[in-house]
Amino acid sequence: MKNEIKNYARKEKKVKKVKFEIYGEEMLQKEVKLSGNSGRVYLPPDWVGKNVKIIRID
């Protein structure tokens, strides 16, 4: 089973990057931290209740 997973990972194609053009108020760049079984990004408290967009860059 482990060999199948490793072989699958090798066969995955590299995803091409795409360009996004976004208009907004502020921008932050942060690293996603592990939080249980998912990831978490902490944002400033004054952003609570605001709409945000998250773009993975790597």
BELURDA-V497100 format. One record per residue. N is the residue number from 1. RES is the residue in one small letter. SS is DSSP state (H for helix, E for strand, L for the rest). PSI is psi in degrees with one decimal (* if undefined). NEAR is the number of other C-alpha atoms within 8 Angstrom. Layout:
[[N RES SS PSI NEAR] [N RES SS PSI NEAR]]
This chain:
[[1 m L -44.4 4] [2 k H -38.5 5] [3 n H -37.1 6] [4 e H -41.6 7] [5 i H -44.2 8] [6 k H -43.4 8] [7 n H -39.4 8] [8 y H -42.1 8] [9 a H -35.7 7] [10 r H -31.8 6] [11 k H -15.5 6] [12 e L 135.9 6] [13 k L 148.9 4] [14 k L 135.3 4] [15 v L 130.3 4] [16 k L 143.2 4] [17 k L 146.8 4] [18 v L 157.4 4] [19 k L 132.6 4] [20 f L 137.2 4] [21 e L 117.8 4] [22 i L 138.3 4] [23 y L 135.5 4] [24 g L -171.3 5] [25 e L -46.1 4] [26 e L 160.3 4] [27 m L 138.7 5] [28 l L 150.6 4] [29 q L 120.3 4] [30 k L 163.6 5] [31 e L 135.6 5] [32 v L 130.6 7] [33 k E 150.1 7] [34 l E 135.8 8] [35 s E 94.4 7] [36 g L -120.6 5] [37 n L 15.4 5] [38 s E -168.5 6] [39 g E 162.0 9] [40 r E 140.7 8] [41 v L 125.0 8] [42 y L 133.6 4] [43 l L 161.3 5] [44 p L 147.2 6] [45 p H -26.9 5] [46 d H -5.8 4] [47 w H -7.7 7] [48 v L 130.6 6] [49 g L -4.8 4] [50 k L 159.8 5] [51 n L 135.7 4] [52 v L 158.8 4] [53 k L 136.0 4] [54 i L 128.8 4] [55 i L 123.2 4] [56 r L 125.5 4] [57 i L -10.9 3] [58 d L * 2]]
